[in-house]
Amino acid sequence: MSTKGSNVETIVNPSRKDVAHVIPAMGLSMQGGNCTHLVALAKTYDWGSTIHNMAYADDMVRVNVEKKFDDNATVPFPTLEIQYVRHALDTFIAWPTHLVKFVSDEVIFILFAHVLRQF
């Protein structure tokens, strides 16, 4: 069973009764040495404690990656299909709660401007 695109039902059928409260996009970070760096923006979902029928710990949150800044960043819990942030678009994955932070609109604008300058 493929887990790619696992949030399609939520997008296609937003009136589902089990659709959770969604908060604004949050920053997903990865830890390297003594610092963290922002690798993606995602929406977090606060329903249930499973993803793809697998239970996850209380210190994890369900996210759906919407924008990526570091294609080559590994996800915290790689699977056969999803090893890097670039593989995680439009798919529910678990992310450690302490690495999910609010990102202001100003920071998002600066990041997008930086990404666009690379092209």
Secondary structure, 3 states (H helix, E strand, C coil): CCCCCCCHHHHHCCCCCCCCCECCCEEEEEEECCEEEEEEEEEEECCCCEECCEECCCCEEEEEEEEECCCCCECCCCCCCCCEHHHCECCEEEEEHHHEEECCHHHHHHHHHHHHHCC
